[in-house]
Amino acid sequence: MKRHTRLTLIHCNPEPAPKTGNDPASQLIDPTSQMQADIALGFAEQCLCETREDLIEYARRNGLVNHLRFFLERRNRLDLEWWLWLDALDKTDQPREV
């Protein structure tokens, strides 16, 4: 008898988090939705996305751009190139080549 495992991706609220200022770190994100976003982004990073651009596109399509910034910060992976990509998304909602 085979066991079937079902993987359910969690879809987070696609609306952007409210901003309290110009500082991206001051964006208010509900901890529960951030945890759900971490699960979705971690899965996408490990299983679906081969490049940085793929992960950014996944986050953009699923309304997780604000969550992506915190996801990377907590993993100490928010380098200059990531900042440039995320800054471009904040301004245009479209990634740009850096």
N, CA, C and O atoms as a CHARMM CRD file, in Angstrom:
* protein
*
  392
    1    1 MET  N      0.82800  -1.16700   0.00000 PROA 1      0.00000
    2    1 MET  CA     0.00000   0.00000   0.00000 PROA 1      0.00000
    3    1 MET  C      0.88500   1.24800   0.00000 PROA 1      0.00000
    4    1 MET  O      1.73100   1.42300   0.87700 PROA 1      0.00000
    5    2 LYS  N      0.68000   2.10100  -0.98500 PROA 2      0.00000
    6    2 LYS  CA     1.48900   3.31000  -1.10900 PROA 2      0.00000
    7    2 LYS  C      0.84700   4.45600  -0.34800 PROA 2      0.00000
    8    2 LYS  O     -0.37400   4.60400  -0.30100 PROA 2      0.00000
    9    3 ARG  N      1.70500   5.24900   0.23900 PROA 3      0.00000
   10    3 ARG  CA     1.22700   6.46300   0.89400 PROA 3      0.00000
   11    3 ARG  C      1.46600   7.63000  -0.05300 PROA 3      0.00000
   12    3 ARG  O      2.53000   7.75100  -0.66000 PROA 3      0.00000
   13    4 HSD  N      0.48900   8.45900  -0.16400 PROA 4      0.00000
   14    4 HSD  CA     0.62300   9.64100  -1.00900 PROA 4      0.00000
   15    4 HSD  C      0.75000  10.86500  -0.11600 PROA 4      0.00000
   16    4 HSD  O     -0.02400  11.06000   0.82000 PROA 4      0.00000
   17    5 THR  N      1.72800  11.66800  -0.42600 PROA 5      0.00000
   18    5 THR  CA     1.93000  12.89600   0.32800 PROA 5      0.00000
   19    5 THR  C      1.47700  14.06200  -0.52800 PROA 5      0.00000
   20    5 THR  O      1.85300  14.17600  -1.69500 PROA 5      0.00000
   21    6 ARG  N      0.68700  14.90400   0.04700 PROA 6      0.00000
   22    6 ARG  CA     0.20200  16.07800  -0.68100 PROA 6      0.00000
   23    6 ARG  C      0.91900  17.30300  -0.13000 PROA 6      0.00000
   24    6 ARG  O      0.93000  17.54200   1.07800 PROA 6      0.00000
   25    7 LEU  N      1.51000  18.06600  -1.02600 PROA 7      0.00000
   26    7 LEU  CA     2.18200  19.30100  -0.64300 PROA 7      0.00000
   27    7 LEU  C      1.26900  20.46100  -0.99800 PROA 7      0.00000
   28    7 LEU  O      0.87800  20.62900  -2.15300 PROA 7      0.00000
   29    8 THR  N      0.94200  21.24200  -0.01600 PROA 8      0.00000
   30    8 THR  CA     0.08200  22.39600  -0.23600 PROA 8      0.00000
   31    8 THR  C      0.91200  23.65100  -0.04300 PROA 8      0.00000
   32    8 THR  O      1.45800  23.88600   1.03500 PROA 8      0.00000
   33    9 LEU  N      1.00300  24.45500  -1.09000 PROA 9      0.00000
   34    9 LEU  CA     1.70300  25.72300  -0.97100 PROA 9      0.00000
   35    9 LEU  C      0.76500  26.73200  -0.33400 PROA 9      0.00000
   36    9 LEU  O     -0.42400  26.78800  -0.64700 PROA 9      0.00000
   37   10 ILE  N      1.31300  27.50900   0.54400 PROA 10     0.00000
   38   10 ILE  CA     0.52400  28.49800   1.25500 PROA 10     0.00000
   39   10 ILE  C      0.56000  29.79500   0.46400 PROA 10     0.00000
   40   10 ILE  O      1.63400  30.32300   0.17400 PROA 10     0.00000
   41   11 HSD  N     -0.60000  30.30300   0.11900 PROA 11     0.00000
   42   11 HSD  CA    -0.66900  31.57200  -0.59600 PROA 11     0.00000
   43   11 HSD  C     -0.90100  32.68200   0.41600 PROA 11     0.00000
   44   11 HSD  O     -1.89600  32.67500   1.14100 PROA 11     0.00000
   45   12 CYS  N      0.01100  33.62400   0.46100 PROA 12     0.00000
   46   12 CYS  CA    -0.10000  34.72700   1.40700 PROA 12     0.00000
   47   12 CYS  C     -0.90100  35.85800   0.78500 PROA 12     0.00000
   48   12 CYS  O     -1.09200  35.90700  -0.43000 PROA 12     0.00000
   49   13 ASN  N     -1.35100  36.74000   1.60800 PROA 13     0.00000
   50   13 ASN  CA    -2.10400  37.89900   1.15600 PROA 13     0.00000
   51   13 ASN  C     -1.25300  38.69100   0.16500 PROA 13     0.00000
   52   13 ASN  O     -0.16600  39.13900   0.53000 PROA 13     0.00000
   53   14 PRO  N     -1.71100  38.87900  -1.08000 PROA 14     0.00000
   54   14 PRO  CA    -0.89300  39.56000  -2.07700 PROA 14     0.00000
   55   14 PRO  C     -0.82100  41.07100  -1.89900 PROA 14     0.00000
   56   14 PRO  O     -0.07300  41.73700  -2.61500 PROA 14     0.00000
   57   15 GLU  N     -1.57400  41.61900  -0.96900 PROA 15     0.00000
   58   15 GLU  CA    -1.52100  43.05900  -0.76000 PROA 15     0.00000
   59   15 GLU  C     -0.22900  43.42100  -0.03900 PROA 15     0.00000
   60   15 GLU  O      0.18900  42.71700   0.88000 PROA 15     0.00000
   61   16 PRO  N      0.41000  44.52400  -0.45400 PROA 16     0.00000
   62   16 PRO  CA     1.65500  44.91300   0.21000 PROA 16     0.00000
   63   16 PRO  C      1.41100  45.29700   1.66300 PROA 16     0.00000
   64   16 PRO  O      0.33400  45.76200   2.03600 PROA 16     0.00000
   65   17 ALA  N      2.44100  45.08700   2.46300 PROA 17     0.00000
   66   17 ALA  CA     2.35000  45.45000   3.87600 PROA 17     0.00000
   67   17 ALA  C      2.32800  46.96700   4.00500 PROA 17     0.00000
   68   17 ALA  O      2.96400  47.66000   3.21100 PROA 17     0.00000
   69   18 PRO  N      1.61200  47.49000   4.98800 PROA 18     0.00000
   70   18 PRO  CA     1.59100  48.94400   5.16300 PROA 18     0.00000
   71   18 PRO  C      2.96800  49.45200   5.56100 PROA 18     0.00000
   72   18 PRO  O      3.68400  48.79400   6.31700 PROA 18     0.00000
   73   19 LYS  N      3.33800  50.61700   5.05500 PROA 19     0.00000
   74   19 LYS  CA     4.64500  51.18900   5.35000 PROA 19     0.00000
   75   19 LYS  C      4.49900  52.26500   6.41600 PROA 19     0.00000
   76   19 LYS  O      3.52600  53.01900   6.43800 PROA 19     0.00000
   77   20 THR  N      5.49400  52.31500   7.30300 PROA 20     0.00000
   78   20 THR  CA     5.48300  53.34200   8.33600 PROA 20     0.00000
   79   20 THR  C      6.48300  54.43700   8.01600 PROA 20     0.00000
   80   20 THR  O      6.55300  55.43500   8.73400 PROA 20     0.00000
   81   21 GLY  N      7.24900  54.27500   6.96800 PROA 21     0.00000
   82   21 GLY  CA     8.24600  55.25600   6.57300 PROA 21     0.00000
   83   21 GLY  C      8.91800  54.80200   5.29600 PROA 21     0.00000
   84   21 GLY  O      8.46000  53.86500   4.64200 PROA 21     0.00000
   85   22 ASN  N      9.99900  55.46400   4.94100 PROA 22     0.00000
   86   22 ASN  CA    10.71900  55.10300   3.72500 PROA 22     0.00000
   87   22 ASN  C     11.65700  53.92900   3.93000 PROA 22     0.00000
   88   22 ASN  O     12.12100  53.33200   2.95800 PROA 22     0.00000
   89   23 ASP  N     11.94000  53.59400   5.16600 PROA 23     0.00000
   90   23 ASP  CA    12.85600  52.50200   5.47500 PROA 23     0.00000
   91   23 ASP  C     12.14600  51.16600   5.26100 PROA 23     0.00000
   92   23 ASP  O     11.14100  50.89300   5.91700 PROA 23     0.00000
   93   24 PRO  N     12.66400  50.31200   4.33300 PROA 24     0.00000
   94   24 PRO  CA    12.00900  49.02400   4.09800 PROA 24     0.00000
   95   24 PRO  C     11.93600  48.16200   5.35400 PROA 24     0.00000
   96   24 PRO  O     11.01500  47.35900   5.49900 PROA 24     0.00000
   97   25 ALA  N     12.88900  48.31800   6.25400 PROA 25     0.00000
   98   25 ALA  CA    12.88100  47.50900   7.47200 PROA 25     0.00000
   99   25 ALA  C     11.73200  47.90300   8.39900 PROA 25     0.00000
  100   25 ALA  O     11.39700  47.16100   9.32200 PROA 25     0.00000
  101   26 SER  N     11.13000  49.05900   8.15800 PROA 26     0.00000
  102   26 SER  CA    10.04000  49.49200   9.02900 PROA 26     0.00000
  103   26 SER  C      8.67600  49.02300   8.53800 PROA 26     0.00000
  104   26 SER  O      7.65500  49.36300   9.13800 PROA 26     0.00000
  105   27 GLN  N      8.64400  48.25100   7.46100 PROA 27     0.00000
  106   27 GLN  CA     7.37000  47.74900   6.96000 PROA 27     0.00000
  107   27 GLN  C      6.79300  46.76400   7.96600 PROA 27     0.00000
  108   27 GLN  O      7.50100  45.90200   8.48700 PROA 27     0.00000
  109   28 LEU  N      5.50900  46.90100   8.23000 PROA 28     0.00000
  110   28 LEU  CA     4.84800  46.04200   9.20000 PROA 28     0.00000
  111   28 LEU  C      4.34500  44.78300   8.51100 PROA 28     0.00000
  112   28 LEU  O      3.55700  44.86100   7.56900 PROA 28     0.00000
  113   29 ILE  N      4.78800  43.64100   8.97000 PROA 29     0.00000
  114   29 ILE  CA     4.35600  42.36700   8.40700 PROA 29     0.00000
  115   29 ILE  C      3.89400  41.48600   9.55300 PROA 29     0.00000
  116   29 ILE  O      4.60600  41.30900  10.54100 PROA 29     0.00000
  117   30 ASP  N      2.71900  40.94800   9.41400 PROA 30     0.00000
  118   30 ASP  CA     2.15600  40.05100  10.41500 PROA 30     0.00000
  119   30 ASP  C      3.06300  38.82700  10.56700 PROA 30     0.00000
  120   30 ASP  O      3.40700  38.20100   9.56400 PROA 30     0.00000
  121   31 PRO  N      3.46400  38.46500  11.80400 PROA 31     0.00000
  122   31 PRO  CA     4.36500  37.32400  12.00400 PROA 31     0.00000
  123   31 PRO  C      3.82300  36.01100  11.44000 PROA 31     0.00000
  124   31 PRO  O      4.59300  35.18800  10.94500 PROA 31     0.00000
  125   32 THR  N      2.51500  35.80900  11.50800 PROA 32     0.00000
  126   32 THR  CA     1.94300  34.56900  10.97700 PROA 32     0.00000
  127   32 THR  C      2.08800  34.51400   9.47100 PROA 32     0.00000
  128   32 THR  O      2.47300  33.48200   8.92200 PROA 32     0.00000
  129   33 SER  N      1.78600  35.61000   8.79800 PROA 33     0.00000
  130   33 SER  CA     1.92700  35.60000   7.34600 PROA 33     0.00000
  131   33 SER  C      3.39700  35.52900   6.95600 PROA 33     0.00000
  132   33 SER  O      3.72900  34.95800   5.91800 PROA 33     0.00000
  133   34 GLN  N      4.29300  36.10600   7.77800 PROA 34     0.00000
  134   34 GLN  CA     5.72400  35.99900   7.48400 PROA 34     0.00000
  135   34 GLN  C      6.18300  34.55300   7.60800 PROA 34     0.00000
  136   34 GLN  O      6.99400  34.09400   6.80300 PROA 34     0.00000
  137   35 MET  N      5.68300  33.83400   8.59100 PROA 35     0.00000
  138   35 MET  CA     6.03800  32.42400   8.73900 PROA 35     0.00000
  139   35 MET  C      5.54600  31.63200   7.52600 PROA 35     0.00000
  140   35 MET  O      6.27100  30.78600   7.00300 PROA 35     0.00000
  141   36 GLN  N      4.32700  31.90200   7.08200 PROA 36     0.00000
  142   36 GLN  CA     3.79700  31.22700   5.90000 PROA 36     0.00000
  143   36 GLN  C      4.61300  31.58700   4.66400 PROA 36     0.00000
  144   36 GLN  O      4.88100  30.73100   3.82000 PROA 36     0.00000
  145   37 ALA  N      5.00600  32.85000   4.55900 PROA 37     0.00000
  146   37 ALA  CA     5.82700  33.28800   3.43300 PROA 37     0.00000
  147   37 ALA  C      7.19000  32.61100   3.47000 PROA 37     0.00000
  148   37 ALA  O      7.71300  32.21900   2.42700 PROA 37     0.00000
  149   38 ASP  N      7.77700  32.46800   4.67100 PROA 38     0.00000
  150   38 ASP  CA     9.06200  31.78000   4.80100 PROA 38     0.00000
  151   38 ASP  C      8.97300  30.35000   4.28400 PROA 38     0.00000
  152   38 ASP  O      9.88400  29.87100   3.60800 PROA 38     0.00000
  153   39 ILE  N      7.88500  29.67600   4.60100 PROA 39     0.00000
  154   39 ILE  CA     7.70100  28.29900   4.13100 PROA 39     0.00000
  155   39 ILE  C      7.61700  28.28100   2.60800 PROA 39     0.00000
  156   39 ILE  O      8.28300  27.48000   1.95300 PROA 39     0.00000
  157   40 ALA  N      6.79800  29.16500   2.05100 PROA 40     0.00000
  158   40 ALA  CA     6.63600  29.21600   0.59600 PROA 40     0.00000
  159   40 ALA  C      7.93900  29.60600  -0.09700 PROA 40     0.00000
  160   40 ALA  O      8.31200  28.99100  -1.09600 PROA 40     0.00000
  161   41 LEU  N      8.63900  30.62300   0.42200 PROA 41     0.00000
  162   41 LEU  CA     9.88900  31.06800  -0.19300 PROA 41     0.00000
  163   41 LEU  C     10.99700  30.02900  -0.03000 PROA 41     0.00000
  164   41 LEU  O     11.79200  29.81900  -0.94600 PROA 41     0.00000
  165   42 GLY  N     11.05200  29.38000   1.13100 PROA 42     0.00000
  166   42 GLY  CA    12.04800  28.32500   1.34100 PROA 42     0.00000
  167   42 GLY  C     11.84300  27.17300   0.38300 PROA 42     0.00000
  168   42 GLY  O     12.80500  26.65000  -0.18100 PROA 42     0.00000
  169   43 PHE  N     10.58900  26.77200   0.19300 PROA 43     0.00000
  170   43 PHE  CA    10.28200  25.70300  -0.75900 PROA 43     0.00000
  171   43 PHE  C     10.64000  26.13500  -2.17600 PROA 43     0.00000
  172   43 PHE  O     11.25400  25.37600  -2.92600 PROA 43     0.00000
  173   44 ALA  N     10.25700  27.35200  -2.53800 PROA 44     0.00000
  174   44 ALA  CA    10.54700  27.85100  -3.88600 PROA 44     0.00000
  175   44 ALA  C     12.04700  27.90600  -4.12700 PROA 44     0.00000
  176   44 ALA  O     12.52700  27.51900  -5.19200 PROA 44     0.00000
  177   45 GLU  N     12.78800  28.39100  -3.13300 PROA 45     0.00000
  178   45 GLU  CA    14.24000  28.51200  -3.27500 PROA 45     0.00000
  179   45 GLU  C     14.89400  27.14400  -3.45600 PROA 45     0.00000
  180   45 GLU  O     15.80100  26.99300  -4.27500 PROA 45     0.00000
  181   46 GLN  N     14.44000  26.15400  -2.69900 PROA 46     0.00000
  182   46 GLN  CA    15.05000  24.82800  -2.74300 PROA 46     0.00000
  183   46 GLN  C     14.59700  23.98800  -3.93400 PROA 46     0.00000
  184   46 GLN  O     15.38400  23.21600  -4.48300 PROA 46     0.00000
  185   47 CYS  N     13.33300  24.13100  -4.33800 PROA 47     0.00000
  186   47 CYS  CA    12.76100  23.18900  -5.30000 PROA 47     0.00000
  187   47 CYS  C     12.33200  23.78400  -6.63600 PROA 47     0.00000
  188   47 CYS  O     12.30500  23.06800  -7.63700 PROA 47     0.00000
  189   48 LEU  N     12.00100  25.04800  -6.68200 PROA 48     0.00000
  190   48 LEU  CA    11.41800  25.60600  -7.90100 PROA 48     0.00000
  191   48 LEU  C     12.32500  26.57600  -8.64300 PROA 48     0.00000
  192   48 LEU  O     12.26400  26.66400  -9.86900 PROA 48     0.00000
  193   49 CYS  N     13.15400  27.29300  -7.92300 PROA 49     0.00000
  194   49 CYS  CA    13.90300  28.40100  -8.51500 PROA 49     0.00000
  195   49 CYS  C     15.38300  28.05700  -8.64000 PROA 49     0.00000
  196   49 CYS  O     16.03300  27.65900  -7.67300 PROA 49     0.00000
  197   50 GLU  N     15.89400  28.22100  -9.84900 PROA 50     0.00000
  198   50 GLU  CA    17.30600  27.92300 -10.08100 PROA 50     0.00000
  199   50 GLU  C     18.19700  29.14800  -9.91200 PROA 50     0.00000
  200   50 GLU  O     19.37500  29.01700  -9.58000 PROA 50     0.00000
  201   51 THR  N     17.64500  30.33300 -10.13700 PROA 51     0.00000
  202   51 THR  CA    18.44900  31.55000 -10.07300 PROA 51     0.00000
  203   51 THR  C     17.79800  32.57500  -9.15400 PROA 51     0.00000
  204   51 THR  O     16.65100  32.42800  -8.73100 PROA 51     0.00000
  205   52 ARG  N     18.55100  33.59400  -8.86500 PROA 52     0.00000
  206   52 ARG  CA    18.06000  34.72500  -8.07600 PROA 52     0.00000
  207   52 ARG  C     16.85600  35.36100  -8.76900 PROA 52     0.00000
  208   52 ARG  O     15.87300  35.72400  -8.12200 PROA 52     0.00000
  209   53 GLU  N     16.94600  35.48900 -10.08100 PROA 53     0.00000
  210   53 GLU  CA    15.86000  36.08900 -10.85300 PROA 53     0.00000
  211   53 GLU  C     14.58600  35.25700 -10.74400 PROA 53     0.00000
  212   53 GLU  O     13.48900  35.81100 -10.66600 PROA 53     0.00000
  213   54 ASP  N     14.72500  33.93100 -10.73800 PROA 54     0.00000
  214   54 ASP  CA    13.55600  33.05400 -10.60000 PROA 54     0.00000
  215   54 ASP  C     12.86700  33.27000  -9.25400 PROA 54     0.00000
  216   54 ASP  O     11.63900  33.32800  -9.18100 PROA 54     0.00000
  217   55 LEU  N     13.66200  33.38700  -8.19100 PROA 55     0.00000
  218   55 LEU  CA    13.09000  33.58200  -6.86000 PROA 55     0.00000
  219   55 LEU  C     12.40000  34.94400  -6.75600 PROA 55     0.00000
  220   55 LEU  O     11.33600  35.06200  -6.14900 PROA 55     0.00000
  221   56 ILE  N     13.00500  35.95800  -7.34500 PROA 56     0.00000
  222   56 ILE  CA    12.38500  37.28400  -7.34300 PROA 56     0.00000
  223   56 ILE  C     11.07700  37.25600  -8.11600 PROA 56     0.00000
  224   56 ILE  O     10.08000  37.82300  -7.66900 PROA 56     0.00000
  225   57 GLU  N     11.06900  36.60500  -9.26700 PROA 57     0.00000
  226   57 GLU  CA     9.84500  36.51200 -10.06700 PROA 57     0.00000
  227   57 GLU  C      8.76400  35.73900  -9.31600 PROA 57     0.00000
  228   57 GLU  O      7.59300  36.11400  -9.35400 PROA 57     0.00000
  229   58 TYR  N      9.15300  34.66000  -8.63100 PROA 58     0.00000
  230   58 TYR  CA     8.19800  33.89200  -7.82300 PROA 58     0.00000
  231   58 TYR  C      7.59000  34.78300  -6.73700 PROA 58     0.00000
  232   58 TYR  O      6.37600  34.78800  -6.53400 PROA 58     0.00000
  233   59 ALA  N      8.44800  35.53400  -6.04300 PROA 59     0.00000
  234   59 ALA  CA     7.96500  36.42500  -4.98000 PROA 59     0.00000
  235   59 ALA  C      7.05200  37.50400  -5.55300 PROA 59     0.00000
  236   59 ALA  O      6.02500  37.82600  -4.95600 PROA 59     0.00000
  237   60 ARG  N      7.41700  38.06000  -6.70000 PROA 60     0.00000
  238   60 ARG  CA     6.60400  39.11300  -7.31100 PROA 60     0.00000
  239   60 ARG  C      5.23300  38.58500  -7.72400 PROA 60     0.00000
  240   60 ARG  O      4.21500  39.22200  -7.45400 PROA 60     0.00000
  241   61 ARG  N      5.20300  37.43200  -8.37100 PROA 61     0.00000
  242   61 ARG  CA     3.93400  36.85800  -8.83900 PROA 61     0.00000
  243   61 ARG  C      3.00800  36.49100  -7.68300 PROA 61     0.00000
  244   61 ARG  O      1.78700  36.52200  -7.83100 PROA 61     0.00000
  245   62 ASN  N      3.58200  36.14700  -6.54100 PROA 62     0.00000
  246   62 ASN  CA     2.78000  35.68200  -5.40500 PROA 62     0.00000
  247   62 ASN  C      2.62400  36.72400  -4.29900 PROA 62     0.00000
  248   62 ASN  O      2.16400  36.40000  -3.20400 PROA 62     0.00000
  249   63 GLY  N      3.00200  37.96400  -4.57400 PROA 63     0.00000
  250   63 GLY  CA     2.82700  39.02600  -3.58500 PROA 63     0.00000
  251   63 GLY  C      3.72100  38.88600  -2.37200 PROA 63     0.00000
  252   63 GLY  O      3.32800  39.26200  -1.26800 PROA 63     0.00000
  253   64 LEU  N      4.92400  38.35000  -2.55800 PROA 64     0.00000
  254   64 LEU  CA     5.81300  38.07900  -1.42600 PROA 64     0.00000
  255   64 LEU  C      7.08700  38.92400  -1.44300 PROA 64     0.00000
  256   64 LEU  O      8.05400  38.57800  -0.76400 PROA 64     0.00000
  257   65 VAL  N      7.11300  40.01700  -2.19900 PROA 65     0.00000
  258   65 VAL  CA     8.33500  40.81300  -2.31000 PROA 65     0.00000
  259   65 VAL  C      8.75100  41.37000  -0.95400 PROA 65     0.00000
  260   65 VAL  O      9.92400  41.28900  -0.59200 PROA 65     0.00000
  261   66 ASN  N      7.80600  41.93700  -0.19300 PROA 66     0.00000
  262   66 ASN  CA     8.14700  42.45700   1.14100 PROA 66     0.00000
  263   66 ASN  C      8.64200  41.33500   2.04400 PROA 66     0.00000
  264   66 ASN  O      9.56800  41.53200   2.82900 PROA 66     0.00000
  265   67 HSD  N      8.03800  40.17800   1.93700 PROA 67     0.00000
  266   67 HSD  CA     8.45200  39.03000   2.74100 PROA 67     0.00000
  267   67 HSD  C      9.84000  38.54200   2.32500 PROA 67     0.00000
  268   67 HSD  O     10.61900  38.09700   3.16800 PROA 67     0.00000
  269   68 LEU  N     10.15300  38.62300   1.03400 PROA 68     0.00000
  270   68 LEU  CA    11.45100  38.15900   0.54000 PROA 68     0.00000
  271   68 LEU  C     12.58800  38.92200   1.20000 PROA 68     0.00000
  272   68 LEU  O     13.61000  38.33200   1.55200 PROA 68     0.00000
  273   69 ARG  N     12.42100  40.21600   1.36900 PROA 69     0.00000
  274   69 ARG  CA    13.46700  41.02900   2.00600 PROA 69     0.00000
  275   69 ARG  C     13.77100  40.50500   3.41700 PROA 69     0.00000
  276   69 ARG  O     14.93700  40.33000   3.77300 PROA 69     0.00000
  277   70 PHE  N     12.73500  40.25700   4.21600 PROA 70     0.00000
  278   70 PHE  CA    12.92800  39.75000   5.57600 PROA 70     0.00000
  279   70 PHE  C     13.44500  38.31100   5.56800 PROA 70     0.00000
  280   70 PHE  O     14.25800  37.94000   6.41400 PROA 70     0.00000
  281   71 PHE  N     12.98300  37.51100   4.62900 PROA 71     0.00000
  282   71 PHE  CA    13.43800  36.12900   4.46300 PROA 71     0.00000
  283   71 PHE  C     14.95500  36.10600   4.26900 PROA 71     0.00000
  284   71 PHE  O     15.65100  35.30100   4.88900 PROA 71     0.00000
  285   72 LEU  N     15.46100  36.98200   3.41700 PROA 72     0.00000
  286   72 LEU  CA    16.90000  37.04000   3.14500 PROA 72     0.00000
  287   72 LEU  C     17.67300  37.64200   4.31600 PROA 72     0.00000
  288   72 LEU  O     18.77100  37.18300   4.63300 PROA 72     0.00000
  289   73 GLU  N     17.11200  38.66500   4.96100 PROA 73     0.00000
  290   73 GLU  CA    17.79400  39.28300   6.10300 PROA 73     0.00000
  291   73 GLU  C     18.02400  38.27900   7.22300 PROA 73     0.00000
  292   73 GLU  O     19.11000  38.23400   7.80100 PROA 73     0.00000
  293   74 ARG  N     17.02200  37.48300   7.53100 PROA 74     0.00000
  294   74 ARG  CA    17.15700  36.51900   8.62400 PROA 74     0.00000
  295   74 ARG  C     18.17300  35.42900   8.30100 PROA 74     0.00000
  296   74 ARG  O     18.70200  34.79000   9.21100 PROA 74     0.00000
  297   75 ARG  N     18.44600  35.21300   7.05200 PROA 75     0.00000
  298   75 ARG  CA    19.42600  34.19800   6.65800 PROA 75     0.00000
  299   75 ARG  C     20.78800  34.81300   6.32900 PROA 75     0.00000
  300   75 ARG  O     21.67500  34.13700   5.80600 PROA 75     0.00000
  301   76 ASN  N     20.94100  36.09800   6.64000 PROA 76     0.00000
  302   76 ASN  CA    22.18900  36.82800   6.37300 PROA 76     0.00000
  303   76 ASN  C     22.62500  36.68400   4.91800 PROA 76     0.00000
  304   76 ASN  O     23.80700  36.49800   4.62800 PROA 76     0.00000
  305   77 ARG  N     21.65800  36.77300   4.00800 PROA 77     0.00000
  306   77 ARG  CA    21.96800  36.62800   2.58700 PROA 77     0.00000
  307   77 ARG  C     21.57200  37.85800   1.78400 PROA 77     0.00000
  308   77 ARG  O     21.54100  37.81300   0.55400 PROA 77     0.00000
  309   78 LEU  N     21.27100  38.94500   2.46300 PROA 78     0.00000
  310   78 LEU  CA    20.83200  40.15800   1.77800 PROA 78     0.00000
  311   78 LEU  C     22.06300  40.98600   1.41100 PROA 78     0.00000
  312   78 LEU  O     22.43200  41.92100   2.12200 PROA 78     0.00000
  313   79 ASP  N     22.69200  40.62500   0.28900 PROA 79     0.00000
  314   79 ASP  CA    23.89000  41.32300  -0.16100 PROA 79     0.00000
  315   79 ASP  C     23.50500  42.50200  -1.06200 PROA 79     0.00000
  316   79 ASP  O     22.32200  42.76200  -1.28100 PROA 79     0.00000
  317   80 LEU  N     24.50100  43.20300  -1.57600 PROA 80     0.00000
  318   80 LEU  CA    24.25400  44.39500  -2.39100 PROA 80     0.00000
  319   80 LEU  C     23.43100  44.07600  -3.63600 PROA 80     0.00000
  320   80 LEU  O     22.53400  44.83800  -3.99500 PROA 80     0.00000
  321   81 GLU  N     23.72500  42.97300  -4.28800 PROA 81     0.00000
  322   81 GLU  CA    22.97300  42.63000  -5.49900 PROA 81     0.00000
  323   81 GLU  C     21.49000  42.40100  -5.18800 PROA 81     0.00000
  324   81 GLU  O     20.61600  42.83300  -5.93900 PROA 81     0.00000
  325   82 TRP  N     21.21900  41.71000  -4.05900 PROA 82     0.00000
  326   82 TRP  CA    19.82300  41.52800  -3.65000 PROA 82     0.00000
  327   82 TRP  C     19.16500  42.87500  -3.38100 PROA 82     0.00000
  328   82 TRP  O     18.02900  43.10500  -3.79500 PROA 82     0.00000
  329   83 TRP  N     19.87500  43.77100  -2.68600 PROA 83     0.00000
  330   83 TRP  CA    19.30400  45.08800  -2.39400 PROA 83     0.00000
  331   83 TRP  C     18.94200  45.82400  -3.68100 PROA 83     0.00000
  332   83 TRP  O     17.88500  46.45100  -3.76200 PROA 83     0.00000
  333   84 LEU  N     19.82300  45.75100  -4.69400 PROA 84     0.00000
  334   84 LEU  CA    19.54400  46.43100  -5.95800 PROA 84     0.00000
  335   84 LEU  C     18.30400  45.85900  -6.63400 PROA 84     0.00000
  336   84 LEU  O     17.45900  46.60100  -7.13600 PROA 84     0.00000
  337   85 TRP  N     18.20400  44.52800  -6.64200 PROA 85     0.00000
  338   85 TRP  CA    17.02200  43.89400  -7.23900 PROA 85     0.00000
  339   85 TRP  C     15.75500  44.31100  -6.50200 PROA 85     0.00000
  340   85 TRP  O     14.77900  44.71200  -7.13600 PROA 85     0.00000
  341   86 LEU  N     15.75400  44.22400  -5.18300 PROA 86     0.00000
  342   86 LEU  CA    14.56500  44.53100  -4.39200 PROA 86     0.00000
  343   86 LEU  C     14.21600  46.01300  -4.44800 PROA 86     0.00000
  344   86 LEU  O     13.04100  46.37900  -4.43800 PROA 86     0.00000
  345   87 ASP  N     15.23700  46.86500  -4.50700 PROA 87     0.00000
  346   87 ASP  CA    14.99300  48.29700  -4.64500 PROA 87     0.00000
  347   87 ASP  C     14.31600  48.59000  -5.98100 PROA 87     0.00000
  348   87 ASP  O     13.39600  49.40500  -6.05000 PROA 87     0.00000
  349   88 ALA  N     14.77000  47.93100  -7.02900 PROA 88     0.00000
  350   88 ALA  CA    14.14800  48.10700  -8.34900 PROA 88     0.00000
  351   88 ALA  C     12.69700  47.63600  -8.32200 PROA 88     0.00000
  352   88 ALA  O     11.83100  48.26800  -8.92600 PROA 88     0.00000
  353   89 LEU  N     12.42800  46.54400  -7.63500 PROA 89     0.00000
  354   89 LEU  CA    11.05200  46.05400  -7.52700 PROA 89     0.00000
  355   89 LEU  C     10.17600  47.02000  -6.74500 PROA 89     0.00000
  356   89 LEU  O      9.01500  47.23100  -7.09500 PROA 89     0.00000
  357   90 ASP  N     10.72300  47.60600  -5.69100 PROA 90     0.00000
  358   90 ASP  CA     9.95800  48.57000  -4.89700 PROA 90     0.00000
  359   90 ASP  C      9.52000  49.75700  -5.75100 PROA 90     0.00000
  360   90 ASP  O      8.43400  50.30400  -5.55900 PROA 90     0.00000
  361   91 LYS  N     10.37800  50.15100  -6.69700 PROA 91     0.00000
  362   91 LYS  CA    10.09400  51.33800  -7.49800 PROA 91     0.00000
  363   91 LYS  C      9.23700  51.04300  -8.72100 PROA 91     0.00000
  364   91 LYS  O      8.42000  51.87300  -9.12000 PROA 91     0.00000
  365   92 THR  N      9.41600  49.86600  -9.32200 PROA 92     0.00000
  366   92 THR  CA     8.74500  49.60200 -10.59900 PROA 92     0.00000
  367   92 THR  C      7.88400  48.35500 -10.59700 PROA 92     0.00000
  368   92 THR  O      7.08900  48.15900 -11.51600 PROA 92     0.00000
  369   93 ASP  N      8.02300  47.50500  -9.58600 PROA 93     0.00000
  370   93 ASP  CA     7.36200  46.20200  -9.53300 PROA 93     0.00000
  371   93 ASP  C      7.84700  45.27500 -10.63800 PROA 93     0.00000
  372   93 ASP  O      7.22700  44.24200 -10.89300 PROA 93     0.00000
  373   94 GLN  N      8.94400  45.62800 -11.29500 PROA 94     0.00000
  374   94 GLN  CA     9.54300  44.77500 -12.31700 PROA 94     0.00000
  375   94 GLN  C     11.03000  44.65000 -12.00400 PROA 94     0.00000
  376   94 GLN  O     11.67500  45.65500 -11.70600 PROA 94     0.00000
  377   95 PRO  N     11.59000  43.44200 -12.06200 PROA 95     0.00000
  378   95 PRO  CA    13.02700  43.31200 -11.82300 PROA 95     0.00000
  379   95 PRO  C     13.82300  43.95700 -12.94400 PROA 95     0.00000
  380   95 PRO  O     13.35100  44.05000 -14.07700 PROA 95     0.00000
  381   96 ARG  N     15.02500  44.40100 -12.62800 PROA 96     0.00000
  382   96 ARG  CA    15.89100  44.96300 -13.66200 PROA 96     0.00000
  383   96 ARG  C     17.23000  44.26200 -13.60700 PROA 96     0.00000
  384   96 ARG  O     17.60800  43.69100 -12.58400 PROA 96     0.00000
  385   97 GLU  N     17.92900  44.31000 -14.69600 PROA 97     0.00000
  386   97 GLU  CA    19.26100  43.72100 -14.75100 PROA 97     0.00000
  387   97 GLU  C     20.22600  44.62500 -14.00000 PROA 97     0.00000
  388   97 GLU  O     20.17000  45.84800 -14.12400 PROA 97     0.00000
  389   98 VAL  N     21.12300  44.00500 -13.20900 PROA 98     0.00000
  390   98 VAL  CA    22.14100  44.77400 -12.49100 PROA 98     0.00000
  391   98 VAL  C     23.50300  44.32300 -12.92600 PROA 98     0.00000
  392   98 VAL  O     24.50900  44.84300 -12.44400 PROA 98     0.00000
